[in-house]
Amino acid sequence: MVSEFDLPCTACGHDLARTTVATAGASGITVAECPECGTRHYPEAALENVETF
Ligand SMILES: [Zn+2]
């Protein structure tokens, strides 16, 4: 299964890095962030967690 972390940035093509975003009431979610341009790519699982807030 391909995850967001295996894909290049859709904006600049740079490899993505894992980063944790703080969320209210949770320890945070892990998203893929481009260290080059800052674009964040949210995994579907993370989005589902966000929607619960
Ligand atoms: Zn990028």
N, CA, C, O and the ligand as a Tripos MOL2 file, in Angstrom:
@<TRIPOS>MOLECULE
protein
  213   211    54     0     0
PROTEIN
NO_CHARGES

@<TRIPOS>ATOM
      1 N           0.8500   -1.1930    0.0000 N.3       1 MET1
      2 CA          0.0000    0.0000    0.0000 C.3       1 MET1
      3 C           0.8880    1.2470    0.0000 C.2       1 MET1
      4 O           1.8210    1.3630    0.7950 O.2       1 MET1
      5 N           0.5880    2.1450   -0.8800 N.am      2 VAL2
      6 CA          1.3670    3.3750   -0.9720 C.3       2 VAL2
      7 C           0.8100    4.4060    0.0090 C.2       2 VAL2
      8 O          -0.3950    4.6560    0.0430 O.2       2 VAL2
      9 N           1.6880    4.9910    0.7950 N.am      3 SER3
     10 CA          1.2580    6.0290    1.7120 C.3       3 SER3
     11 C           1.6970    7.3840    1.2020 C.2       3 SER3
     12 O           2.4940    7.4790    0.2690 O.2       3 SER3
     13 N           1.1760    8.4280    1.8160 N.am      4 GLU4
     14 CA          1.5350    9.7810    1.4170 C.3       4 GLU4
     15 C           3.0390   10.0140    1.5450 C.2       4 GLU4
     16 O           3.6120   10.8490    0.8460 O.2       4 GLU4
     17 N           3.6650    9.2640    2.4470 N.am      5 PHE5
     18 CA          5.0820    9.4800    2.7100 C.3       5 PHE5
     19 C           5.9660    8.9150    1.6010 C.2       5 PHE5
     20 O           7.1460    9.2480    1.4970 O.2       5 PHE5
     21 N           5.3760    8.0620    0.7830 N.am      6 ASP6
     22 CA          6.1450    7.4580   -0.3010 C.3       6 ASP6
     23 C           6.0510    8.2810   -1.5780 C.2       6 ASP6
     24 O           6.7660    8.0280   -2.5470 O.2       6 ASP6
     25 N           5.1650    9.2650   -1.5690 N.am      7 LEU7
     26 CA          4.9450   10.0730   -2.7640 C.3       7 LEU7
     27 C           5.7230   11.3750   -2.6810 C.2       7 LEU7
     28 O           5.9570   11.8920   -1.5890 O.2       7 LEU7
     29 N           6.1270   11.9100   -3.8350 N.am      8 PRO8
     30 CA          6.8030   13.2120   -3.8410 C.3       8 PRO8
     31 C           5.7960   14.3330   -3.6550 C.2       8 PRO8
     32 O           4.5930   14.1390   -3.8320 O.2       8 PRO8
     33 N           6.2950   15.5030   -3.2980 N.am      9 CYS9
     34 CA          5.4460   16.6750   -3.1270 C.3       9 CYS9
     35 C           4.7250   16.9730   -4.4290 C.2       9 CYS9
     36 O           5.3310   16.9610   -5.5010 O.2       9 CYS9
     37 N           3.4290   17.2400   -4.3330 N.am     10 THR10
     38 CA          2.6630   17.5270   -5.5410 C.3      10 THR10
     39 C           2.9730   18.9200   -6.0790 C.2      10 THR10
     40 O           2.6800   19.2220   -7.2360 O.2      10 THR10
     41 N           3.5610   19.7630   -5.2450 N.am     11 ALA11
     42 CA          3.8490   21.1360   -5.6520 C.3      11 ALA11
     43 C           5.2260   21.2760   -6.2920 C.2      11 ALA11
     44 O           5.3780   21.9810   -7.2910 O.2      11 ALA11
     45 N           6.2360   20.6040   -5.7180 N.am     12 CYS12
     46 CA          7.5930   20.8000   -6.2260 C.3      12 CYS12
     47 C           8.3260   19.4910   -6.5090 C.2      12 CYS12
     48 O           9.4110   19.5040   -7.0910 O.2      12 CYS12
     49 N           7.7440   18.3600   -6.1050 N.am     13 GLY13
     50 CA          8.3660   17.0790   -6.4230 C.3      13 GLY13
     51 C           9.4160   16.6290   -5.4220 C.2      13 GLY13
     52 O          10.0330   15.5810   -5.6140 O.2      13 GLY13
     53 N           9.6360   17.3930   -4.3580 N.am     14 HIS14
     54 CA         10.6200   17.0330   -3.3370 C.3      14 HIS14
     55 C          10.0900   15.8870   -2.4930 C.2      14 HIS14
     56 O           8.8790   15.7350   -2.3330 O.2      14 HIS14
     57 N          10.9900   15.0870   -1.9560 N.am     15 ASP15
     58 CA         10.5600   14.0090   -1.0710 C.3      15 ASP15
     59 C           9.9130   14.5910    0.1820 C.2      15 ASP15
     60 O          10.3590   15.6090    0.7120 O.2      15 ASP15
     61 N           8.8560   13.9280    0.6440 N.am     16 LEU16
     62 CA          8.1480   14.4110    1.8220 C.3      16 LEU16
     63 C           8.7690   13.8770    3.0970 C.2      16 LEU16
     64 O           9.4010   12.8210    3.1050 O.2      16 LEU16
     65 N           8.5780   14.6210    4.1720 N.am     17 ALA17
     66 CA          9.0720   14.2030    5.4760 C.3      17 ALA17
     67 C           7.8900   14.1120    6.4340 C.2      17 ALA17
     68 O           6.9020   14.8340    6.3080 O.2      17 ALA17
     69 N           8.0250   13.1980    7.3990 N.am     18 ARG18
     70 CA          6.9580   13.0750    8.3890 C.3      18 ARG18
     71 C           7.0710   14.1870    9.4220 C.2      18 ARG18
     72 O           8.1620   14.5290    9.8760 O.2      18 ARG18
     73 N           5.9280   14.7370    9.7790 N.am     19 THR19
     74 CA          5.9230   15.7390   10.8260 C.3      19 THR19
     75 C           4.6350   15.5780   11.6210 C.2      19 THR19
     76 O           3.6200   15.1210   11.0950 O.2      19 THR19
     77 N           4.6860   15.9510   12.8740 N.am     20 THR20
     78 CA          3.5060   15.8140   13.7210 C.3      20 THR20
     79 C           2.8560   17.1740   13.9340 C.2      20 THR20
     80 O           3.5200   18.1410   14.3090 O.2      20 THR20
     81 N           1.5630   17.2360   13.6920 N.am     21 VAL21
     82 CA          0.8170   18.4670   13.8720 C.3      21 VAL21
     83 C           0.0050   18.3700   15.1530 C.2      21 VAL21
     84 O          -0.7460   17.4150   15.3550 O.2      21 VAL21
     85 N           0.1600   19.3490   16.0000 N.am     22 ALA22
     86 CA         -0.5840   19.3550   17.2590 C.3      22 ALA22
     87 C          -2.0630   19.6120   16.9940 C.2      22 ALA22
     88 O          -2.4270   20.4800   16.2010 O.2      22 ALA22
     89 N          -2.9010   18.8430   17.6720 N.am     23 THR23
     90 CA         -4.3380   19.0390   17.5280 C.3      23 THR23
     91 C          -4.9700   19.1520   18.9100 C.2      23 THR23
     92 O          -4.4320   18.6350   19.8890 O.2      23 THR23
     93 N          -6.0790   19.8110   18.9830 N.am     24 ALA24
     94 CA         -6.7500   19.9970   20.2580 C.3      24 ALA24
     95 C          -7.2970   18.6670   20.7770 C.2      24 ALA24
     96 O          -8.0120   17.9620   20.0640 O.2      24 ALA24
     97 N          -6.9640   18.3380   21.9920 N.am     25 GLY25
     98 CA         -7.5060   17.1480   22.6160 C.3      25 GLY25
     99 C          -6.8520   15.8620   22.1830 C.2      25 GLY25
    100 O          -7.3480   14.7830   22.5070 O.2      25 GLY25
    101 N          -5.7500   15.9420   21.4590 N.am     26 ALA26
    102 CA         -5.0640   14.7260   21.0350 C.3      26 ALA26
    103 C          -3.5640   14.9610   21.0770 C.2      26 ALA26
    104 O          -3.0970   16.0910   21.2190 O.2      26 ALA26
    105 N          -2.8350   13.8910   20.9530 N.am     27 SER27
    106 CA         -1.3800   14.0030   21.0020 C.3      27 SER27
    107 C          -0.8120   14.5130   19.6890 C.2      27 SER27
    108 O           0.3900   14.7510   19.5760 O.2      27 SER27
    109 N          -1.6740   14.6790   18.7030 N.am     28 GLY28
    110 CA         -1.2230   15.1640   17.4090 C.3      28 GLY28
    111 C          -1.3510   14.1040   16.3440 C.2      28 GLY28
    112 O          -1.4500   12.9130   16.6390 O.2      28 GLY28
    113 N          -1.3490   14.5410   15.1230 N.am     29 ILE29
    114 CA         -1.4460   13.6160   14.0050 C.3      29 ILE29
    115 C          -0.1890   13.7150   13.1540 C.2      29 ILE29
    116 O           0.4360   14.7720   13.0710 O.2      29 ILE29
    117 N           0.1670   12.6210   12.5340 N.am     30 THR30
    118 CA          1.3490   12.6120   11.6750 C.3      30 THR30
    119 C           0.9350   12.8920   10.2440 C.2      30 THR30
    120 O           0.0720   12.2120    9.6890 O.2      30 THR30
    121 N           1.5550   13.8920    9.6570 N.am     31 VAL31
    122 CA          1.2640   14.2250    8.2680 C.3      31 VAL31
    123 C           2.5720   14.2490    7.4870 C.2      31 VAL31
    124 O           3.6580   14.2610    8.0670 O.2      31 VAL31
    125 N           2.4540   14.2560    6.1800 N.am     32 ALA32
    126 CA          3.6330   14.3580    5.3250 C.3      32 ALA32
    127 C           3.8040   15.8260    4.9340 C.2      32 ALA32
    128 O           2.9060   16.4390    4.3570 O.2      32 ALA32
    129 N           4.9620   16.3690    5.2560 N.am     33 GLU33
    130 CA          5.2110   17.7750    4.9390 C.3      33 GLU33
    131 C           6.4380   17.8880    4.0390 C.2      33 GLU33
    132 O           7.4360   17.1970    4.2430 O.2      33 GLU33
    133 N           6.3510   18.7600    3.0490 N.am     34 CYS34
    134 CA          7.4830   18.9740    2.1540 C.3      34 CYS34
    135 C           8.4560   19.9480    2.8180 C.2      34 CYS34
    136 O           8.0820   21.0800    3.1230 O.2      34 CYS34
    137 N           9.7000   19.5190    3.0450 N.am     35 PRO35
    138 CA         10.6810   20.4000    3.6780 C.3      35 PRO35
    139 C          11.1470   21.4970    2.7420 C.2      35 PRO35
    140 O          11.8040   22.4480    3.1660 O.2      35 PRO35
    141 N          10.8090   21.3640    1.4770 N.am     36 GLU36
    142 CA         11.2730   22.3270    0.4780 C.3      36 GLU36
    143 C          10.3150   23.5180    0.3750 C.2      36 GLU36
    144 O          10.7500   24.6700    0.4020 O.2      36 GLU36
    145 N           9.0200   23.2420    0.2580 N.am     37 CYS37
    146 CA          8.0610   24.3290    0.0530 C.3      37 CYS37
    147 C           7.0180   24.4150    1.1590 C.2      37 CYS37
    148 O           6.2230   25.3540    1.1870 O.2      37 CYS37
    149 N           7.0110   23.4390    2.0750 N.am     38 GLY38
    150 CA          6.1070   23.5250    3.2130 C.3      38 GLY38
    151 C           4.7130   22.9840    2.9770 C.2      38 GLY38
    152 O           3.8650   23.0390    3.8680 O.2      38 GLY38
    153 N           4.4650   22.4590    1.7800 N.am     39 THR39
    154 CA          3.1490   21.9060    1.5000 C.3      39 THR39
    155 C           2.9170   20.6650    2.3490 C.2      39 THR39
    156 O           3.7870   19.7990    2.4510 O.2      39 THR39
    157 N           1.7330   20.5840    2.9580 N.am     40 ARG40
    158 CA          1.4230   19.4260    3.7810 C.3      40 ARG40
    159 C           0.4510   18.5130    3.0700 C.2      40 ARG40
    160 O          -0.4840   18.9600    2.4050 O.2      40 ARG40
    161 N           0.6930   17.2140    3.2270 N.am     41 HIS41
    162 CA         -0.1590   16.2060    2.6100 C.3      41 HIS41
    163 C          -0.7370   15.3630    3.7290 C.2      41 HIS41
    164 O          -0.0150   14.6340    4.4080 O.2      41 HIS41
    165 N          -2.0280   15.4670    3.9130 N.am     42 TYR42
    166 CA         -2.6560   14.7660    5.0160 C.3      42 TYR42
    167 C          -3.1170   13.3730    4.6100 C.2      42 TYR42
    168 O          -3.8820   13.2200    3.6570 O.2      42 TYR42
    169 N          -2.6540   12.3600    5.3310 N.am     43 PRO43
    170 CA         -3.1470   11.0010    5.0770 C.3      43 PRO43
    171 C          -4.6330   10.9300    5.3900 C.2      43 PRO43
    172 O          -5.1360   11.6920    6.2160 O.2      43 PRO43
    173 N          -5.3320   10.0170    4.7310 N.am     44 GLU44
    174 CA         -6.7710    9.8920    4.9670 C.3      44 GLU44
    175 C          -7.0720    9.6220    6.4290 C.2      44 GLU44
    176 O          -8.0450   10.1490    6.9690 O.2      44 GLU44
    177 N          -6.2590    8.8160    7.0690 N.am     45 ALA45
    178 CA         -6.4790    8.4880    8.4750 C.3      45 ALA45
    179 C          -6.3940    9.7340    9.3410 C.2      45 ALA45
    180 O          -7.1530    9.8910   10.2980 O.2      45 ALA45
    181 N          -5.4620   10.6180    8.9970 N.am     46 ALA46
    182 CA         -5.3050   11.8470    9.7760 C.3      46 ALA46
    183 C          -6.5240   12.7350    9.5830 C.2      46 ALA46
    184 O          -7.0090   13.3440   10.5360 O.2      46 ALA46
    185 N          -7.0170   12.8100    8.3630 N.am     47 LEU47
    186 CA         -8.1820   13.6500    8.0860 C.3      47 LEU47
    187 C          -9.3880   13.1590    8.8650 C.2      47 LEU47
    188 O         -10.1740   13.9610    9.3690 O.2      47 LEU47
    189 N          -9.5380   11.8500    8.9640 N.am     48 GLU48
    190 CA        -10.6620   11.2960    9.7120 C.3      48 GLU48
    191 C         -10.5730   11.7150   11.1760 C.2      48 GLU48
    192 O         -11.5870   11.9920   11.8170 O.2      48 GLU48
    193 N          -9.3400   11.7590   11.6980 N.am     49 ASN49
    194 CA         -9.1620   12.1750   13.0790 C.3      49 ASN49
    195 C          -9.5080   13.6500   13.2530 C.2      49 ASN49
    196 O         -10.1190   14.0350   14.2500 O.2      49 ASN49
    197 N          -9.1200   14.4690   12.2850 N.am     50 VAL50
    198 CA         -9.3910   15.8980   12.3610 C.3      50 VAL50
    199 C         -10.8940   16.1490   12.3670 C.2      50 VAL50
    200 O         -11.3880   17.0100   13.0950 O.2      50 VAL50
    201 N         -11.6090   15.3900   11.5510 N.am     51 GLU51
    202 CA        -13.0400   15.6180   11.4290 C.3      51 GLU51
    203 C         -13.7960   15.3350   12.7190 C.2      51 GLU51
    204 O         -14.9420   15.7610   12.8700 O.2      51 GLU51
    205 N         -13.1750   14.6280   13.6410 N.am     52 THR52
    206 CA        -13.8640   14.3040   14.8800 C.3      52 THR52
    207 C         -13.8150   15.4680   15.8630 C.2      52 THR52
    208 O         -14.5220   15.4530   16.8710 O.2      52 THR52
    209 N         -12.9890   16.4780   15.5840 N.am     53 PHE53
    210 CA        -12.8950   17.5970   16.5170 C.3      53 PHE53
    211 C         -14.0070   18.6030   16.2980 C.2      53 PHE53
    212 O         -14.0760   19.6100   17.0030 O.2      53 PHE53
    213 ZN          7.1680   20.8310   -2.0920 Zn       54 ZN54
@<TRIPOS>BOND
     1     1     2 1
     2     2     3 1
     3     3     4 2
     4     3     5 am
     5     5     6 1
     6     6     7 1
     7     7     8 2
     8     7     9 am
     9     9    10 1
    10    10    11 1
    11    11    12 2
    12    11    13 am
    13    13    14 1
    14    14    15 1
    15    15    16 2
    16    15    17 am
    17    17    18 1
    18    18    19 1
    19    19    20 2
    20    19    21 am
    21    21    22 1
    22    22    23 1
    23    23    24 2
    24    23    25 am
    25    25    26 1
    26    26    27 1
    27    27    28 2
    28    27    29 am
    29    29    30 1
    30    30    31 1
    31    31    32 2
    32    31    33 am
    33    33    34 1
    34    34    35 1
    35    35    36 2
    36    35    37 am
    37    37    38 1
    38    38    39 1
    39    39    40 2
    40    39    41 am
    41    41    42 1
    42    42    43 1
    43    43    44 2
    44    43    45 am
    45    45    46 1
    46    46    47 1
    47    47    48 2
    48    47    49 am
    49    49    50 1
    50    50    51 1
    51    51    52 2
    52    51    53 am
    53    53    54 1
    54    54    55 1
    55    55    56 2
    56    55    57 am
    57    57    58 1
    58    58    59 1
    59    59    60 2
    60    59    61 am
    61    61    62 1
    62    62    63 1
    63    63    64 2
    64    63    65 am
    65    65    66 1
    66    66    67 1
    67    67    68 2
    68    67    69 am
    69    69    70 1
    70    70    71 1
    71    71    72 2
    72    71    73 am
    73    73    74 1
    74    74    75 1
    75    75    76 2
    76    75    77 am
    77    77    78 1
    78    78    79 1
    79    79    80 2
    80    79    81 am
    81    81    82 1
    82    82    83 1
    83    83    84 2
    84    83    85 am
    85    85    86 1
    86    86    87 1
    87    87    88 2
    88    87    89 am
    89    89    90 1
    90    90    91 1
    91    91    92 2
    92    91    93 am
    93    93    94 1
    94    94    95 1
    95    95    96 2
    96    95    97 am
    97    97    98 1
    98    98    99 1
    99    99   100 2
   100    99   101 am
   101   101   102 1
   102   102   103 1
   103   103   104 2
   104   103   105 am
   105   105   106 1
   106   106   107 1
   107   107   108 2
   108   107   109 am
   109   109   110 1
   110   110   111 1
   111   111   112 2
   112   111   113 am
   113   113   114 1
   114   114   115 1
   115   115   116 2
   116   115   117 am
   117   117   118 1
   118   118   119 1
   119   119   120 2
   120   119   121 am
   121   121   122 1
   122   122   123 1
   123   123   124 2
   124   123   125 am
   125   125   126 1
   126   126   127 1
   127   127   128 2
   128   127   129 am
   129   129   130 1
   130   130   131 1
   131   131   132 2
   132   131   133 am
   133   133   134 1
   134   134   135 1
   135   135   136 2
   136   135   137 am
   137   137   138 1
   138   138   139 1
   139   139   140 2
   140   139   141 am
   141   141   142 1
   142   142   143 1
   143   143   144 2
   144   143   145 am
   145   145   146 1
   146   146   147 1
   147   147   148 2
   148   147   149 am
   149   149   150 1
   150   150   151 1
   151   151   152 2
   152   151   153 am
   153   153   154 1
   154   154   155 1
   155   155   156 2
   156   155   157 am
   157   157   158 1
   158   158   159 1
   159   159   160 2
   160   159   161 am
   161   161   162 1
   162   162   163 1
   163   163   164 2
   164   163   165 am
   165   165   166 1
   166   166   167 1
   167   167   168 2
   168   167   169 am
   169   169   170 1
   170   170   171 1
   171   171   172 2
   172   171   173 am
   173   173   174 1
   174   174   175 1
   175   175   176 2
   176   175   177 am
   177   177   178 1
   178   178   179 1
   179   179   180 2
   180   179   181 am
   181   181   182 1
   182   182   183 1
   183   183   184 2
   184   183   185 am
   185   185   186 1
   186   186   187 1
   187   187   188 2
   188   187   189 am
   189   189   190 1
   190   190   191 1
   191   191   192 2
   192   191   193 am
   193   193   194 1
   194   194   195 1
   195   195   196 2
   196   195   197 am
   197   197   198 1
   198   198   199 1
   199   199   200 2
   200   199   201 am
   201   201   202 1
   202   202   203 1
   203   203   204 2
   204   203   205 am
   205   205   206 1
   206   206   207 1
   207   207   208 2
   208   207   209 am
   209   209   210 1
   210   210   211 1
   211   211   212 2
@<TRIPOS>SUBSTRUCTURE
     1 MET1         2 RESIDUE 1 A MET
     2 VAL2         6 RESIDUE 1 A VAL
     3 SER3        10 RESIDUE 1 A SER
     4 GLU4        14 RESIDUE 1 A GLU
     5 PHE5        18 RESIDUE 1 A PHE
     6 ASP6        22 RESIDUE 1 A ASP
     7 LEU7        26 RESIDUE 1 A LEU
     8 PRO8        30 RESIDUE 1 A PRO
     9 CYS9        34 RESIDUE 1 A CYS
    10 THR10       38 RESIDUE 1 A THR
    11 ALA11       42 RESIDUE 1 A ALA
    12 CYS12       46 RESIDUE 1 A CYS
    13 GLY13       50 RESIDUE 1 A GLY
    14 HIS14       54 RESIDUE 1 A HIS
    15 ASP15       58 RESIDUE 1 A ASP
    16 LEU16       62 RESIDUE 1 A LEU
    17 ALA17       66 RESIDUE 1 A ALA
    18 ARG18       70 RESIDUE 1 A ARG
    19 THR19       74 RESIDUE 1 A THR
    20 THR20       78 RESIDUE 1 A THR
    21 VAL21       82 RESIDUE 1 A VAL
    22 ALA22       86 RESIDUE 1 A ALA
    23 THR23       90 RESIDUE 1 A THR
    24 ALA24       94 RESIDUE 1 A ALA
    25 GLY25       98 RESIDUE 1 A GLY
    26 ALA26      102 RESIDUE 1 A ALA
    27 SER27      106 RESIDUE 1 A SER
    28 GLY28      110 RESIDUE 1 A GLY
    29 ILE29      114 RESIDUE 1 A ILE
    30 THR30      118 RESIDUE 1 A THR
    31 VAL31      122 RESIDUE 1 A VAL
    32 ALA32      126 RESIDUE 1 A ALA
    33 GLU33      130 RESIDUE 1 A GLU
    34 CYS34      134 RESIDUE 1 A CYS
    35 PRO35      138 RESIDUE 1 A PRO
    36 GLU36      142 RESIDUE 1 A GLU
    37 CYS37      146 RESIDUE 1 A CYS
    38 GLY38      150 RESIDUE 1 A GLY
    39 THR39      154 RESIDUE 1 A THR
    40 ARG40      158 RESIDUE 1 A ARG
    41 HIS41      162 RESIDUE 1 A HIS
    42 TYR42      166 RESIDUE 1 A TYR
    43 PRO43      170 RESIDUE 1 A PRO
    44 GLU44      174 RESIDUE 1 A GLU
    45 ALA45      178 RESIDUE 1 A ALA
    46 ALA46      182 RESIDUE 1 A ALA
    47 LEU47      186 RESIDUE 1 A LEU
    48 GLU48      190 RESIDUE 1 A GLU
    49 ASN49      194 RESIDUE 1 A ASN
    50 VAL50      198 RESIDUE 1 A VAL
    51 GLU51      202 RESIDUE 1 A GLU
    52 THR52      206 RESIDUE 1 A THR
    53 PHE53      210 RESIDUE 1 A PHE
    54 ZN54       213 GROUP 0 **** ****
